[in-house]
């Protein structure tokens, strides 16, 4: 069983209709960029890396500029981990829900970690060239490619040691995947931006930011079999999670 500590590393606002399809036109909602610290079975892992790590490295200046609408809070992910007595080198594995920049911007700070992502998602994101859909950081992609000895691409329902499994979902983006593991509330799935807010899940209103709505619908049906669904951008942590610094 794993414990989960949400590290809220940055905030921004977004149109409500982008988060909840066709709801609240003209309204803005405050959302968070979150990295989840996963502890258990002698391991320290992150699900997504959020913002703030390697933030002053000129090699990632374009990535940082693309996230100008996000306000980093509390120093970002590295500072949040430090407050828990954890250094970036202590993180042995990073599990990615998808490859959009606000979820992977701090990845280069974790140079010792194994990186796990959907093979289908990786291939599709890397191949994307249409300007409407190519919303990825090529700087981070190039860094990941150079770190290929630590990049582990998984297929549907692959399981890595410790009972952590993956399923490609698509829908929100061609690289969206679900990451599932056991917590104190049962079989728990991290849905990324397929379920940006708790309100999406409670109301059954899908995300308004998607590339394939049918895949979003299929993903929600798959996610419904889990005991707990963790939204990707909710600024309020779920009450069963461990407190963050």
N, C-alpha and C positions, 0 to 999 in steps of 0.2 A: 504494500500500500504506500502511496506517495502523499506528501503534503504539498500544498500549493500556496505560494505567497505572491500576490500580484504586486508588481513594481510599476506604478503609474509614473511614466517618465516624461510625458509631454501632453499638452492639451491644444485643441483648436476648436473652431466652430464649423458646422456644416449644415446645409439646408436639411430640414427635417424630412422632406420628400426624398432626399438621397439616401436616407437611412431607413425610412419606413415608406415603402412604395405608395405614392399618391396620397400621402397623409401630410397635413399641416403645411400646405403651400404657403410660402412667404415666411415661415418660421425658421429660426436657427436653433440648433442644439449644441451644447458643449459636449465634446467627445474626448476620449483619452487614447493615447498610445501606450500600450501595456506590454511588458515582458513578464512572463510568469516563471518564477523560480520553483523548480520541482526538486524535492528532496526525498530520498528513500533508497533503501537497499545499498547504502554506502555510496550513493551517487549524488552529484550536483548537476542539474540540467536547467536549461532555459527553453521555454516555448516562446519563439519570436525574440527579437533583441531590442526592439523599440529604438529610441534615439539617445544620443549623448555619448556613446562610445566612439573613440577615435575621431572625436568631433573637430579637432584642429588639424588633422592630417590633410595636407594640401592635395594628396592623391584623390581625396573624395570631396573636393570642393564643389563639384557640380551636383553631387548627391545632396550635400548640405544645402545648397542654394534651392534645390527643388522642394525642400521641406521648410521653406521660409515662413509658411503659414502656421507651422507648429511652434509652440512656445515650450522649450525644454524646462522642466520643473525639477528642483532638487538636485541639479547637476546631471540628471539623466541616469541611464542604467548602471554605469560603472560606479557612480557615487551611491546609488541606492544599494547596490551589492556591498560596497565598502562599509556602509552603515550596519550591515549584518555580519561584518567580519569576513567577507568573501571577496577574493580578488578574481579578475577575469581568468587567470590561469587555473583557478580551482574548478571552473565549469568544464565538465568533461564532454558534454553533448549539447548541441543546439538543435531543437526540433522546430521546423518552420511550418506554419499554417498556410502560407503562400509567399510570393516573392515581390509583393508591392513594397515600395521603398520604405514606407513608415514602419514596416515590420522587420526589415533586415538592415536598416542603416547602420546599426552598431555591430554588425557581424564581424568586421575586421578587428574589433577589440578582443575577440575570443580566439586567439591564434592557436590555442592548444586543443580546441574542442572539435569533436566529430560533428559534422553538419548533416542532418537527415532531412530529405525533402522528396516529394513524389517525383518519380522518374518521368511520368507523363507530364506533370506540371513543369518540371525543369525543361524538358524538350520543347514544350509548346511556348513557354515564355521566352526561351532563347531564340526561337524561330520567328517570333512576332516582329513584324516590320511596319505594319500599318500605323500611321501616326495617331489614329483614334485609340488604339489599343496598346501601343508600345509605351507603357507607363512604368517602366522598370529602370533601375539604375544599372547602366552598363559598367560603371566603375566597380560596383559590388559584384556583378556577374563575372567580370574579368578576374577579380580577386578570388572568387570561389573557384573558377576554373584553374587558376594557378595553385589553389589548395586542393587539387583533385584527389590527393592521397587521403584527405580527411572528408571528402564529399561522398556521402552514402545515399544513393538513389534507390528508393523503395517502390515496389509494385503494390497493387491493391492487396490489402489484408496481410501484407508482410508484417512480421513482428520482430522487433529487436529485443535483445536480452532485457529482462525486467518486465515483460508483459506489456510493452507499448506497441500499439498497432496503428496502421495508417490506411486511409482510403482516399483516393482521388475523388474530388467532388465536382470541380469545375463550377460553372454557374456565375459566381461573382467575378471570377477571372479564370483563365485556362490553367492556372497553377494552384487553384484552391484545393486543399486537402484537409481531412479531419485527422486529428491526433487523439488517440484514446488511451486511457490508462486508469488504474484503480486508485480511488481516493476513499476517504472515510464516508462519503455519501454514495459510494457504489461506482459502477462503471461510468467514467466521466469522459466527455468528449470536448475538445477545444475546436470551435467551429470557425475561428478566424472571422473574416468579414462576411461570410454567408449569414451569420447572425450577429450583426454589429452591436445590438442592444438587447438587454433582457426583455424590453417591450416587444421586440420582434417575435420572440419565442412565446411570450405569454398571450399575445394577441393573434398570432398566426399571420401577421403582416410581414411579407418578405422584405429583404433589403431592396432599396430602390437603386442600388448601384450594382448592376449585373451585366454580363454579356450574353447569358443564355438563361431565360427565366424557367424553361422546362428543367434544366439541370438544377436550378435553385429549388424547385418543387421536389424533385427526386432527392435532393440532399436533405431537405426538411423531413421527408418521410424516413430516410435512413437515420437521421439524428434522433428521431422520436423513440427509438428503441433503447436509448441510454438513460441512465438514472439522473444524470446532470449534464446540462449543456452550458458551456462557458462562452459568453459573447465576446466579440473581438475588441470592441471600443467603448464599453460601458465604463464611465468614470467611477461608478460605485462598485466595489468588489462584492462578490457573493458572500453571504454571511457565514458560510462554512469554511472559508479560506483563512489561512494564518495571517495575522496582522503584518503589515509592511512597516518599514521605518518611516 
